[in-house]
Amino acid sequence: MINATGLRWILTALFVLPACYALWLAATPGRTVVNRVGHALHAVMGAAMAAMAWPWGMDLPAGPQVVVFSAGALWFAGAALARSVRATTRTAALSGALPHVVMMASMAWMAAVMNGSGMAGSMGGAAQDMPGMDMSGTDATSAMTLSQAGDQWTAALFALVLLVLGLRWLAQAFDEQRLASAAPGGRSVAILAGEASEPACHAAMAVGMGVMFALLV
């Protein structure tokens, strides 16, 4: 859905690198099943978003994506609730899982709203408009935009929320790096990078998703 080659590669990197890191975390020994599933879901999400930046990504079936990411949103919410017994800790756990729920739900929504657009030939001017979508020419940054006002507002809201989440995770990554570097005893660069790598990857993916949603408006 992206015509601009440079932006397409930048977004691909923002999705593929965190997806690879999430796969590595999912395969790392000593992690719980809940953590492994969560990281695996983020890896799948990164791969799906990277595919959406390319013409062939529009050929991927939307139905399985809607099912997987809807289940992912429920998984993060359910796992947060299951980990806590008291109402106060349950609320805090659900609040911490909410960003991941939003990311999964936004993916399910994007796949659903773009359902059928994969039948629209090439990404250039020869592509025909699909229901609810405007297929742009090759001179546009995005190859398709939403034509329904309600969908446009929803995409804009998701874009705003995801960009805010991305900035929040980026600030967290900087804070963790700063706190780790200030800890007594001294720590290696590799260890310091590990302290901040997970929120940094979440930030990259959230910002990339925010840009993709903004291009749909």
Residue frames as qw, qx, qy, qz and C-alpha x, y, z in Angstrom:
[[0.000, 0.881, 0.473, 0.000, 0.00, 0.00, 0.00],
 [0.273, -0.798, 0.134, 0.521, 3.06, 2.30, -0.07],
 [0.689, 0.705, 0.089, 0.142, 4.20, 3.78, -3.40],
 [0.048, 0.906, -0.399, 0.131, 7.25, 5.72, -2.13],
 [0.850, 0.192, -0.459, 0.176, 10.16, 3.27, -2.31],
 [0.244, 0.417, -0.566, 0.668, 12.24, 4.91, 0.41],
 [0.525, -0.325, 0.326, -0.716, 9.34, 5.05, 2.88],
 [0.929, -0.008, -0.245, -0.278, 8.45, 1.47, 2.03],
 [0.712, 0.231, -0.555, 0.364, 11.94, 0.27, 3.01],
 [0.042, -0.399, 0.500, -0.768, 12.02, 2.40, 6.16],
 [0.731, -0.236, 0.146, -0.624, 8.69, 0.99, 7.33],
 [0.909, 0.104, -0.401, -0.053, 9.81, -2.52, 6.45],
 [0.450, 0.313, -0.617, 0.565, 12.86, -2.09, 8.68],
 [0.325, -0.349, 0.381, -0.792, 10.70, -0.69, 11.50],
 [0.869, -0.121, 0.035, -0.479, 8.61, -3.87, 11.37],
 [0.879, 0.227, -0.416, 0.050, 11.08, -6.62, 10.44],
 [0.307, 0.440, -0.633, 0.558, 13.80, -5.81, 12.98],
 [0.460, -0.298, 0.493, -0.676, 11.40, -5.83, 15.99],
 [0.921, 0.045, -0.096, -0.376, 9.74, -8.96, 14.59],
 [0.724, 0.327, -0.563, 0.228, 13.09, -10.76, 14.47],
 [0.017, 0.388, -0.632, 0.670, 13.88, -9.63, 18.01],
 [0.709, -0.179, 0.240, -0.639, 10.45, -10.83, 19.18],
 [0.922, 0.155, -0.329, -0.132, 11.11, -14.24, 17.61],
 [0.467, 0.382, -0.649, 0.463, 14.45, -14.38, 19.40],
 [0.306, -0.323, 0.521, -0.729, 12.79, -13.55, 22.72],
 [0.863, -0.051, -0.005, -0.502, 10.10, -16.18, 22.12],
 [0.893, 0.204, -0.395, 0.067, 12.80, -18.83, 21.56],
 [0.118, 0.589, -0.605, 0.522, 15.02, -17.78, 24.48],
 [0.585, -0.231, -0.763, 0.147, 15.10, -20.42, 27.25],
 [0.253, -0.199, -0.596, 0.735, 13.65, -19.65, 30.65],
 [0.276, -0.051, -0.056, -0.958, 10.62, -17.68, 29.52],
 [0.446, 0.228, 0.724, -0.474, 7.05, -18.47, 30.50],
 [0.324, 0.408, 0.791, 0.321, 4.44, -19.66, 28.02],
 [0.106, 0.890, 0.381, -0.225, 2.60, -16.34, 28.37],
 [0.143, -0.765, 0.302, 0.550, 5.72, -14.40, 27.43],
 [0.346, -0.103, 0.781, 0.509, 6.52, -16.71, 24.52],
 [0.285, 0.626, 0.710, 0.150, 3.02, -16.37, 23.07],
 [0.013, 0.919, 0.167, -0.357, 3.11, -12.60, 23.51],
 [0.205, -0.602, 0.503, 0.584, 6.44, -12.28, 21.72],
 [0.352, 0.154, 0.833, 0.399, 5.29, -14.64, 18.96],
 [0.232, 0.798, 0.553, -0.068, 2.19, -12.50, 18.41],
 [0.042, -0.875, 0.130, 0.464, 4.36, -9.39, 18.09],
 [0.324, -0.307, 0.715, 0.538, 6.55, -11.22, 15.57],
 [0.326, 0.468, 0.784, 0.246, 3.53, -12.16, 13.47],
 [0.103, 0.908, 0.316, -0.256, 2.23, -8.60, 13.70],
 [0.177, -0.714, 0.374, 0.564, 5.55, -7.17, 12.53],
 [0.330, -0.028, 0.809, 0.485, 5.69, -9.58, 9.60],
 [0.260, 0.670, 0.692, 0.070, 2.11, -8.75, 8.59],
 [0.024, 0.918, 0.096, -0.383, 2.72, -4.99, 8.76],
 [0.259, -0.499, 0.578, 0.592, 5.90, -5.33, 6.69],
 [0.339, 0.262, 0.828, 0.361, 3.96, -7.28, 4.07],
 [0.192, 0.821, 0.513, -0.162, 1.28, -4.57, 3.90],
 [0.090, -0.776, 0.198, 0.593, 3.89, -2.05, 2.76],
 [0.138, -0.284, 0.764, 0.563, 4.48, -4.04, -0.44],
 [0.561, 0.156, -0.348, -0.735, 2.18, -4.75, -3.41],
 [0.522, 0.007, -0.843, -0.128, 2.21, -8.51, -2.82],
 [0.002, 0.053, 0.754, -0.655, 1.02, -7.94, 0.75],
 [0.519, 0.129, 0.068, -0.842, -2.41, -7.02, -0.60],
 [0.652, 0.109, -0.649, -0.375, -2.78, -10.57, -1.87],
 [0.134, 0.065, -0.893, 0.425, -2.62, -12.05, 1.63],
 [0.376, -0.533, -0.693, -0.309, -6.04, -13.28, 2.83],
 [0.177, -0.518, 0.228, -0.805, -7.65, -10.90, 5.32],
 [0.793, -0.408, -0.261, -0.369, -9.77, -13.45, 7.19],
 [0.834, -0.154, -0.392, 0.356, -6.94, -15.32, 8.95],
 [0.313, 0.294, -0.275, 0.860, -5.32, -12.00, 9.92],
 [0.444, -0.506, -0.034, -0.738, -8.54, -10.74, 11.50],
 [0.880, -0.350, -0.298, -0.119, -8.87, -13.99, 13.46],
 [0.742, 0.033, -0.368, 0.560, -5.22, -14.08, 14.61],
 [0.191, 0.302, -0.240, 0.903, -5.02, -10.46, 15.71],
 [0.578, -0.504, -0.125, -0.630, -8.46, -10.45, 17.34],
 [0.896, -0.293, -0.322, 0.089, -7.37, -13.53, 19.28],
 [0.572, 0.193, -0.321, 0.730, -4.11, -11.73, 20.09],
 [0.183, -0.506, 0.105, -0.837, -5.96, -8.77, 21.58],
 [0.802, -0.445, -0.149, -0.370, -8.03, -11.13, 23.71],
 [0.854, -0.019, -0.380, 0.355, -4.89, -13.03, 24.70],
 [0.317, 0.328, -0.335, 0.824, -3.09, -9.98, 26.06],
 [0.448, -0.470, 0.067, -0.758, -6.18, -8.84, 27.96],
 [0.902, -0.287, -0.238, -0.215, -6.92, -12.32, 29.31],
 [0.754, 0.103, -0.425, 0.490, -3.31, -13.00, 30.30],
 [0.064, 0.423, -0.309, 0.849, -3.17, -9.72, 32.21],
 [0.648, -0.419, 0.021, -0.635, -6.36, -10.53, 34.09],
 [0.935, -0.127, -0.331, -0.024, -5.31, -14.11, 34.81],
 [0.574, 0.278, -0.477, 0.605, -2.00, -13.04, 36.37],
 [0.076, -0.300, 0.383, -0.870, -3.68, -10.92, 39.04],
 [0.270, -0.392, -0.868, 0.143, -5.95, -11.93, 41.88],
 [0.086, -0.592, -0.448, 0.664, -6.84, -8.66, 43.58],
 [0.359, 0.833, 0.418, 0.045, -8.89, -6.01, 41.80],
 [0.088, -0.931, 0.183, 0.304, -6.21, -3.33, 42.21],
 [0.382, -0.426, 0.696, 0.433, -3.41, -5.43, 40.76],
 [0.522, 0.419, 0.717, 0.195, -5.77, -6.68, 38.04],
 [0.256, 0.937, 0.204, -0.124, -6.50, -3.12, 36.98],
 [0.184, -0.802, 0.445, 0.353, -2.79, -2.28, 36.91],
 [0.506, -0.117, 0.785, 0.338, -2.01, -5.41, 34.89],
 [0.473, 0.649, 0.587, 0.102, -4.76, -4.67, 32.40],
 [0.095, 0.964, -0.036, -0.247, -3.50, -1.10, 32.07],
 [0.318, -0.596, 0.626, 0.389, -0.03, -2.40, 31.27],
 [0.475, 0.136, 0.818, 0.295, -1.40, -4.79, 28.66],
 [0.388, 0.762, 0.370, -0.363, -3.68, -2.19, 27.05],
 [0.144, 0.719, -0.426, -0.530, -1.07, -0.89, 24.55],
 [0.131, -0.184, 0.928, 0.297, -0.56, -4.43, 23.22],
 [0.358, 0.500, 0.763, -0.198, -4.33, -4.94, 23.06],
 [0.303, 0.802, 0.054, -0.512, -4.64, -1.72, 21.05],
 [0.038, 0.544, -0.686, -0.483, -1.91, -2.78, 18.62],
 [0.215, 0.086, 0.963, 0.137, -3.53, -6.17, 18.03],
 [0.333, 0.652, 0.601, -0.321, -7.01, -4.68, 17.67],
 [0.224, 0.762, -0.187, -0.578, -5.75, -2.07, 15.20],
 [0.052, -0.313, 0.852, 0.417, -4.19, -4.81, 13.09],
 [0.270, 0.358, 0.893, -0.045, -7.45, -6.75, 13.06],
 [0.293, 0.771, 0.315, -0.469, -9.33, -3.61, 12.05],
 [0.110, 0.648, -0.474, -0.585, -6.88, -2.76, 9.27],
 [0.130, -0.076, 0.942, 0.300, -7.06, -6.26, 7.82],
 [0.278, 0.532, 0.775, -0.197, -10.86, -6.18, 7.97],
 [0.249, 0.797, 0.133, -0.533, -11.25, -2.74, 6.38],
 [0.141, 0.594, -0.604, -0.512, -8.87, -3.66, 3.57],
 [0.581, 0.091, 0.807, -0.044, -10.65, -6.95, 2.92],
 [0.640, 0.619, 0.454, 0.011, -10.93, -7.58, -0.80],
 [0.154, 0.917, -0.222, -0.294, -8.39, -4.94, -1.86],
 [0.466, -0.393, 0.721, 0.329, -5.99, -7.70, -2.82],
 [0.602, 0.438, 0.648, 0.159, -8.09, -8.32, -5.96],
 [0.225, 0.925, 0.116, -0.283, -7.34, -4.83, -7.25],
 [0.738, 0.610, -0.021, 0.288, -4.62, -5.59, -9.79],
 [0.607, 0.229, -0.242, 0.722, -1.43, -3.54, -9.57],
 [0.343, -0.624, -0.384, 0.588, -0.66, -0.76, -7.13],
 [0.203, -0.070, 0.263, 0.941, -0.54, 1.83, -9.88],
 [0.350, 0.216, 0.030, -0.911, -3.18, 3.89, -11.62],
 [0.459, 0.008, -0.731, -0.504, -4.68, 0.83, -13.33],
 [0.119, -0.183, -0.901, 0.373, -5.98, -0.48, -10.03],
 [0.322, -0.538, -0.500, -0.598, -9.72, -0.19, -9.58],
 [0.294, -0.400, 0.415, -0.763, -11.32, 1.28, -6.49],
 [0.366, -0.203, -0.905, 0.082, -12.54, -1.28, -3.99],
 [0.423, -0.740, -0.431, -0.298, -15.52, -0.81, -1.63],
 [0.557, -0.815, -0.091, 0.133, -14.49, 1.74, 0.99],
 [0.617, -0.398, 0.291, 0.613, -11.07, 2.28, -0.60],
 [0.434, 0.880, -0.075, -0.180, -9.66, 4.77, -3.11],
 [0.849, -0.025, 0.252, 0.464, -6.80, 3.35, -5.18],
 [0.017, -0.899, 0.142, 0.414, -4.30, 6.15, -5.85],
 [0.720, 0.664, -0.184, 0.088, -1.90, 6.59, -8.72],
 [0.852, -0.003, -0.203, 0.483, 1.82, 5.90, -8.56],
 [0.244, 0.569, -0.160, 0.769, 2.53, 9.57, -7.80],
 [0.575, -0.683, 0.007, -0.451, 0.84, 9.32, -4.39],
 [0.087, -0.533, 0.769, -0.343, 2.75, 8.29, -1.26],
 [0.490, 0.017, 0.808, -0.326, 0.06, 5.75, -0.36],
 [0.080, -0.017, -0.822, -0.564, -1.45, 3.49, -3.01],
 [0.335, -0.528, -0.716, -0.309, -4.84, 3.47, -1.28],
 [0.089, -0.132, 0.422, -0.892, -6.85, 5.62, 1.08],
 [0.073, 0.426, 0.864, -0.259, -10.14, 5.13, 2.89],
 [0.067, -0.333, -0.428, -0.838, -13.21, 6.69, 1.28],
 [0.467, -0.654, -0.571, -0.167, -15.69, 6.25, 4.15],
 [0.100, -0.751, 0.222, -0.614, -15.71, 9.10, 6.68],
 [0.804, -0.534, 0.125, -0.230, -16.18, 6.73, 9.62],
 [0.941, 0.037, -0.018, 0.336, -13.22, 4.60, 8.53],
 [0.415, 0.637, -0.163, 0.629, -11.09, 7.70, 8.05],
 [0.384, -0.741, 0.226, -0.503, -11.81, 8.90, 11.59],
 [0.936, -0.335, 0.102, -0.022, -11.09, 5.44, 12.99],
 [0.826, 0.287, -0.075, 0.479, -7.79, 5.22, 11.10],
 [0.138, 0.731, -0.200, 0.637, -6.83, 8.72, 12.27],
 [0.648, -0.653, 0.185, -0.345, -7.61, 7.78, 15.88],
 [0.971, -0.117, 0.055, 0.202, -5.54, 4.61, 15.64],
 [0.607, 0.539, -0.129, 0.569, -2.69, 6.61, 14.06],
 [0.162, -0.775, 0.230, -0.566, -2.72, 9.13, 16.90],
 [0.820, -0.506, 0.181, -0.195, -2.90, 6.50, 19.65],
 [0.950, 0.088, 0.012, 0.298, -0.15, 4.39, 18.09],
 [0.431, 0.641, -0.193, 0.605, 2.17, 7.35, 17.65],
 [0.412, -0.733, 0.258, -0.476, 1.60, 8.34, 21.29],
 [0.945, -0.294, 0.144, -0.016, 2.32, 4.78, 22.40],
 [0.814, 0.377, -0.093, 0.432, 5.45, 4.76, 20.26],
 [0.123, 0.730, -0.277, 0.613, 6.75, 7.94, 21.88],
 [0.685, -0.601, 0.220, -0.348, 5.88, 6.57, 25.33],
 [0.980, -0.074, 0.071, 0.172, 7.83, 3.36, 24.67],
 [0.602, 0.567, -0.166, 0.537, 10.72, 5.34, 23.23],
 [0.215, -0.760, 0.298, -0.536, 10.88, 7.46, 26.39],
 [0.880, -0.408, 0.190, -0.150, 10.80, 4.27, 28.45],
 [0.907, 0.241, -0.060, 0.340, 13.70, 2.85, 26.43],
 [0.293, 0.687, -0.265, 0.610, 15.76, 5.99, 27.05],
 [0.529, -0.672, 0.261, -0.447, 14.90, 5.89, 30.77],
 [0.973, -0.207, 0.102, 0.021, 15.88, 2.24, 31.11],
 [0.747, 0.430, -0.149, 0.484, 19.14, 2.88, 29.30],
 [0.017, 0.742, -0.275, 0.611, 19.90, 5.86, 31.54],
 [0.723, -0.561, 0.229, -0.332, 19.05, 4.00, 34.74],
 [0.985, 0.003, 0.009, 0.173, 21.11, 1.00, 33.72],
 [0.588, 0.544, -0.203, 0.563, 24.12, 3.12, 32.84],
 [0.185, -0.716, 0.293, -0.606, 23.88, 4.90, 36.21],
 [0.909, -0.387, -0.093, -0.127, 23.77, 1.65, 38.19],
 [0.307, -0.766, 0.565, -0.002, 26.85, 0.92, 40.34],
 [0.781, -0.157, 0.593, 0.116, 29.35, -1.70, 39.31],
 [0.145, 0.532, -0.559, -0.619, 29.50, -0.81, 35.64],
 [0.750, 0.282, 0.583, -0.133, 27.81, -2.78, 32.88],
 [0.393, -0.077, 0.637, 0.659, 28.79, -3.63, 29.35],
 [0.295, 0.243, -0.263, -0.886, 27.29, -1.95, 26.28],
 [0.352, -0.101, -0.853, -0.372, 25.60, -5.20, 25.31],
 [0.195, -0.411, -0.809, 0.372, 23.85, -5.45, 28.67],
 [0.088, 0.407, 0.198, -0.887, 22.80, -1.82, 28.51],
 [0.323, 0.117, -0.544, -0.765, 21.35, -2.32, 25.06],
 [0.308, -0.238, -0.916, -0.098, 19.41, -5.32, 26.34],
 [0.033, -0.377, -0.613, 0.694, 17.80, -3.21, 29.06],
 [0.279, 0.502, 0.083, -0.814, 16.16, -0.90, 26.54],
 [0.018, 0.124, -0.798, -0.590, 15.81, -3.11, 23.47],
 [0.066, 0.439, 0.896, 0.012, 12.30, -4.42, 24.16],
 [0.129, 0.780, 0.393, -0.470, 10.56, -1.03, 24.65],
 [0.001, 0.542, -0.417, -0.729, 12.63, 0.34, 21.75],
 [0.051, 0.075, 0.896, 0.434, 11.30, -2.42, 19.48],
 [0.088, 0.649, 0.731, -0.191, 7.75, -1.76, 20.64],
 [0.033, 0.730, 0.047, -0.681, 8.31, 1.94, 19.90],
 [0.031, -0.306, 0.659, 0.686, 9.57, 1.24, 16.38],
 [0.044, 0.309, 0.914, 0.261, 6.62, -0.99, 15.57],
 [0.041, 0.722, 0.582, -0.372, 4.04, 1.38, 17.05],
 [0.029, 0.648, -0.163, -0.743, 5.45, 4.40, 15.18],
 [0.026, -0.123, 0.797, 0.591, 5.54, 2.43, 11.93],
 [0.043, 0.495, 0.867, 0.042, 1.94, 1.34, 12.42],
 [0.030, 0.734, 0.330, -0.592, 0.93, 4.90, 13.21],
 [0.028, 0.457, -0.446, -0.769, 2.44, 6.09, 9.93],
 [0.015, 0.132, 0.905, 0.404, 0.65, 3.33, 7.99],
 [0.033, 0.653, 0.729, -0.204, -2.69, 4.28, 9.53],
 [0.010, 0.689, 0.047, -0.723, -2.07, 7.97, 8.84],
 [0.011, -0.251, 0.658, 0.710, -1.46, 7.17, 5.16],
 [0.064, 0.389, 0.904, 0.167, -4.90, 5.54, 4.95],
 [0.069, 0.687, 0.462, -0.556, -6.71, 8.76, 5.89]]
